[in-house]
């Protein structure tokens, strides 16, 4: 298992030698291009991380969702699952932190743990993906991609609830 990466690199070097390419120069060109890509996407990533951290640390999300707590408790759900559903399209690390919190409070074998796991797998970090990938290639018109991505996330959240009710109960 420890030999996979060295064998892959050796295979690339041998392939480059067979094609009579200067593998080292091509590697350096790729590394330079990678560094320029990092500098192009860094502002988008920093802005996204900064905004998400301010939003989470302020407690606004839990305050806005707190009126739904009696309805959720009547169905044996907690406010964390709604917070996770709301934050998953925005930030993968924030939703993973909430998932970890759900696991530690309710357990991984509970309905909440099962629902949170299915929700994590059925949705994507749409806003992060748009900020990162579209920002890296300077696309600014993201209106339709955002709508479709958020709609897909909503479908994933609804599907997570349905699948969890079918398979867990």
C-alpha positions in Angstrom: 0.0 0.0 0.0 2.9 2.4 0.7 4.2 1.8 -2.8 1.2 3.2 -4.7 2.3 6.8 -4.9 6.0 6.1 -5.7 4.9 3.6 -8.4 2.5 6.1 -9.9 5.2 8.8 -10.0 7.6 6.2 -11.5 5.0 5.3 -14.1 4.6 9.0 -15.1 8.3 9.4 -15.5 8.6 6.3 -17.6 5.6 7.4 -19.7 7.2 10.8 -20.2 10.5 9.2 -21.2 8.8 7.0 -23.7 7.0 10.0 -25.2 10.4 11.9 -25.1 9.0 14.7 -23.0 11.0 16.7 -20.5 9.0 15.5 -17.5 10.7 17.8 -15.0 10.1 21.0 -17.0 6.4 19.9 -17.5 6.1 19.3 -13.8 7.5 22.8 -13.0 5.1 24.4 -15.5 2.2 22.6 -13.8 3.4 23.7 -10.4 3.6 27.3 -11.6 0.1 27.1 -13.0 -1.1 25.6 -9.7 0.3 28.5 -7.7 -1.3 31.0 -9.9 -4.6 29.2 -9.6 -4.3 29.3 -5.8 -3.8 33.1 -5.9 -6.8 33.4 -8.2 -9.2 31.5 -5.9 -7.8 32.7 -2.6 -9.9 35.8 -2.3 -13.1 33.9 -3.0 -12.2 31.3 -0.4 -11.3 33.9 2.2 -14.5 35.8 1.7 -16.6 32.7 2.0 -14.8 31.5 5.1 -15.0 34.9 6.7 -18.7 35.3 6.0 -19.7 31.8 7.2 -17.7 32.3 10.5 -19.3 35.6 11.2 -22.7 34.1 10.5 -22.1 31.1 12.8 -20.4 32.9 15.6 -23.1 35.5 15.9 -25.8 32.9 16.7 -28.3 34.5 14.3 -29.1 31.2 12.7 -30.3 29.5 15.9 -32.2 32.7 16.9 -34.0 32.8 13.5 -34.9 29.1 13.7 -35.8 29.0 17.4 -39.5 29.5 16.7 -39.6 26.1 15.0 -38.3 24.3 18.0 -41.7 23.3 19.5 -42.7 21.8 16.2 -39.4 19.9 15.8 -39.6 18.6 19.4 -43.1 17.3 18.7 -41.5 15.1 16.0 -38.5 14.1 18.1 -36.2 16.3 16.1 -33.8 19.0 17.2 -32.9 22.4 16.0 -29.5 21.2 15.0 -30.9 19.3 12.0 -32.5 22.4 10.6 -29.3 24.4 11.2 -27.4 21.6 9.3 -29.9 21.7 6.5 -29.5 25.4 6.2 -25.7 25.5 6.5 -24.9 22.5 4.3 -25.2 24.4 1.0 -23.1 27.2 2.4 -20.3 25.4 4.3 -19.2 21.8 4.4 -17.0 22.3 7.5 -19.9 24.0 9.4 -22.3 21.2 8.5 -19.7 18.6 9.5 -19.3 20.4 12.9 -23.1 20.2 13.4 -23.1 16.5 12.3 -20.4 15.8 14.9 -22.5 17.6 17.5 -25.5 15.5 16.6 -23.5 12.3 16.8 -22.1 13.3 20.3 -25.5 14.3 21.7 -27.9 11.7 20.1 -25.5 9.0 19.0 -24.6 7.7 15.6 -27.3 5.0 15.7 -30.2 7.3 16.6 -32.7 8.6 14.1 -31.1 12.1 14.3 -27.7 10.6 13.5 -29.1 8.6 10.6 -31.0 11.6 9.3 -28.0 13.9 9.6 -25.8 11.4 7.8 -28.2 10.9 4.9 -28.6 14.7 4.7 -24.8 15.2 4.6 -24.5 12.7 1.7 -27.6 13.9 -0.2 -26.6 17.5 -0.4 -23.7 19.6 -1.6 -21.9 22.8 -0.6 -23.4 24.7 -3.5 -22.5 28.2 -2.5 -18.9 27.2 -1.7 -18.6 25.4 -5.0 -19.9 28.4 -6.9 -17.6 30.8 -5.0 -14.6 28.6 -5.5 -15.0 27.3 -9.1 -16.8 30.1 -10.7 -14.5 32.6 -8.8 -11.4 30.9 -10.1 -12.4 31.3 -13.7 -13.9 34.8 -13.2 -17.5 33.9 -13.9 -19.8 36.4 -12.2 -23.2 35.6 -13.6 -24.1 32.7 -11.3 -27.9 33.4 -10.8 -29.1 30.3 -12.6 -26.4 28.0 -11.3 -27.2 29.1 -7.8 -31.0 28.5 -8.2 -30.5 25.1 -9.7 -27.9 24.1 -7.0 -30.1 25.3 -4.1 -33.1 23.5 -5.6 -31.0 20.3 -5.8 -30.0 20.8 -2.2 -33.6 21.3 -1.2 -34.5 18.0 -3.1 -31.7 16.3 -1.2 -32.9 17.5 2.2 -36.5 16.4 1.5 -35.2 13.1 0.2 -33.1 12.7 3.3 -36.1 13.1 5.5 -38.2 10.6 3.4 -35.4 8.0 3.2 -34.7 8.3 6.9 -38.3 7.8 7.8 -38.6 4.8 5.5 -35.5 3.0 6.5 -35.1 4.0 10.1 -38.6 3.6 11.4 
